[in-house]
Amino acid sequence: MTVKLRKVGNSKTLTVPKEISTVGTEYTVKNDGMKIVFTPVMKKKNIFATKDWKDYDYQKDIQEDPELRSVKPVGREVID
């Protein structure tokens, strides 16, 4: 398949055939010598948007895990 680079305003455009393109997908572009490489951008997943995190009970963990409980200062710490 061959596509043609054309000028649109001050930009250069490669038209991607509809059989290949996914509308709305973002790509990073790299000039690799004689090749132009388009790589889909992998969006970062928000780990706190999952059902497990929404249902997480932090107060329960504080009560059950001695490592998370508050402790009294031992030295000359200043706690406000």
N, C-alpha and C positions, 0 to 999 in steps of 0.2 A: 504494500500500500504506500502510495506517495502523497505527501501533502506539500503545499507551497507556502513559503514564508512571504507575508505581504505586509505592507506598511499601512497602519491605521493611525492617523494623527501623528504623534511623535513616538509611537510605539511600533513594535514589530509583532505580528500575530501569526501563530500556527493554528489553523483550524483543525480541530480534532473530530474525526468522523463519529457519528452518533453511536456506531457499533462499539466504539472503544470508550467513549467518555462516560463519566458518572457526574451528573450535574451536581454542583455544590462541593465537590471534592477539592481540597487544597493540595497543592503540590510544591515541593522544593525543586528548584531548577539548578542544574549544575552543567557547566560547559566542560566537557571531558575531551579535550583535543578536538577531534573532528565530529564528536557526538554531542547532542544536547540531551541530557538525561532528566526526565521528570519522575520524581518519586513521591507517592502519596504521603502526606503528613499524617503521622500517627498521633491522634489526639490523646492527651494525657487523661487518664481515668481518675476521677475523684473518688478515692477509696472511702471517703466519709459519706458519700451519697448512697451507699449500699444499704440494704435492709438490715444487715447485721449491725451496722453502726447506728442506724436510726433507733434500733431496739436496745442498744447497749445501755446498761444500768451502771453508771460509774459509781454512784453512791453505794450500791450493793457491793461492788468490788472493794471499795474503801473499807467497808465493814468486815469483809471476809479475808482480805489479804493484809497481814501485819506489816508488810513492806510499804504499803500505801497510807498507813495510819499516821497521824501527826505525832511528833515526838517533842519532848521538852528540850530546850537548848541545853547543851552540855558545857560549852565554853563561853566565850564572850560575843556570841552572835547577837546581832541586833535584829529583832523581828518586830515589824510594825503591824 
